[in-house]
Amino acid sequence: MVYRKCGKLPVELSLLGFGMMRLPKQAEILDKNGFPYKTKVEESVALLRYAIDNGVNYVDTARAYGDSEEVTGIALQDGYREKVYLATKNATTWNPNATLEDWENNLDQSLELLQTNYIDFYLQHCLTAKSWDHFKKIGAFDHAQKMKQAGKIKYFGFSFHDECDVFLEILNEYDWDFCMIQYNYADTGYQAGAKGLKAAYDKGIGVIAMEPLRGGRLVAYLPDEVQGELKANGIDRTPADLALRWLAASPEVSCILSGMGTLEMVQQNIRSLSDPDVVSGNIPAKEIELVNKMAEQWKRYKAVGCTGCNYCIPCPCGVDIPECISALNLAKSNSTSSWGARQNYRKLIARNAHAEQCIGCGICENKCPQHIKIMETLKKTHETMISFMWDVQ
């Protein structure tokens, strides 16, 4: 495993970080809208411990990820807590009525669920222009410094989902310890992007890169022309491997956070970021050029920028929003995936979770970190998929 210094902090993080958002779920245990919400605890504990045993030392969770904090707390028993830097997040500033008391209660609840008395890397979750204003209004940064002095937090940073000018304002307002941004070969000009990454690095702020595979879309939904580039160049690497190695070639990235739900994913990602080329920084120029070319082709493919984070659900009308958008993206991405997209949407119709169920309440749009116009997208999804299914009868 490769380890990198996290900006100005006196720590070295494994280049691969374990994101606890996408743990395997118990399909038989559903919430009121029919979505799996309980994590397969034993399987998830085994995955995380395997990763730690093989060099991963950064573990990221959040209250917003279902029962992720509780599962993480279980996994880090038996001496594993001392082997990792533990990260979780405080999302109270999403609520315009939140107070500092709410903020501290959120922290204390996380400590209890995680079965620990301190958090190594504590983040203000998903700062945007709106939540940033409330964060400043209640004085959350100064309060976080008090929590550091009290020993509840070691380092304080923020995760971000908005435009780059907002990121730069946040970055320069306070003396942050680290930050987390969405970054991958398709998002160099999106949100904080390459400009934000460099700005943080120049200030000595460690950067955790999330969504390195854009929720799997840089693996599963590659357009035909992108897949053609892989074959034409004869590079024997998976799309995931190429994407992770491309990120590893950026010295500004301290840690690459990957949500891993199977042992195969964990093993593949560990192999990708333990390669001697990655360690030396000597990734072949041909690979970098290929991925940059793939990125340009990807940008020409007009898709909905959903990463499947599931923040938008549960929907009060039972719409499985991520799966609806996934079906649309899958249908449009390449010719070989159209059959699967049709089958997936038929299943959504069968369980009354399809896009036409949307009543336009807009609750989901207020939660989406990608700022997708979900109501408009769902209407387009249903029209497209129904037309698509009739066309192929």
VENLIN-V434078 format. One line per field, one symbol per residue. ss: DSSP state (@ for helix, = for strand, . for the rest). psi: psi as a letter, one per 40 degrees, with the letter a starting at -180 (. if undefined). burial: b if it has 24 or more other ideal C-beta (glycine too) atoms within 12 Angstrom, else e. Layout:
ss: ???
psi: ???
burial: ???
This chain:
ss: ..===......===.====@@@..=....=.....=..=.@@@@@@@@@@@@@....===.......@@@@@@@@.....@@@.======.@@@.....@@@@@@@@@@@@@@.....=========.@@@@@@@@@..@@@@@@@@@@...========...@@@@@@@@@@....=====..........@@@@@@@@@@...=====......@@@@...@@@@@@@@@@.....@@@@@@@@@@....=======...@@@@@@@@@@...@@@@@....@@@@@@@@@@@@@@@@....................@@@@@@@@@@@@@.@@@@@@@@@@@@@@@@....@@@.....@@@@@......@@@@@@@@@@@@@@@@@@..
psi: hiiiigbeifihihdhihhedfihihdehiaeeehhehigdddddddddddddfehehhhaidefbfddddddddeifeddeeihhhaihededheeiiddddddddddddddefieihdhhihhfhidddddddddefddddddddddeedidihaiihgaiddddddddedigidiihihhieefdehbdadddddddddefhihhhifdeffededdfhidddddddddefhgiiddddddddddeheehdhhhhhheiddddddddddeehddddeefhhdddddddddddddddehhihfhefeedeiiheeehgdddddddddddedideedddddddddddddffeideehefdedddeeheefigdddddddddddddddddde.
burial: bbbbbbbebebebbbbbbbbbbbbbeeeeeeeebbbeebbbebbbbbbbbbbebbbbbbbbbbbbbbbbbbbbbbbeeebbebbbbbbbbbbbbeeebebeebbebbbebbebbebebbbbbbbbbbbeebbebbeebebbebbeebbeeebbbbbbbbbbbebebbbbbbeebebbbbbbbbbbbbbebbbbbbbbbbbbebebbbbbbbbbbbbbbbbbbbeebbebbeeeeeebebbbbbbbbbbbbebbbbbbbbbbeeebbebbbbbbbbebbeeeebeeebbebbebbbebbeebebbbbbbbbbbbbbebbbbbbbbbbbbbbbbbbeebbeebbebbeebbeeebbbbbbeeeeebeebbbbbbebbebbbbbbebbbebbeeee
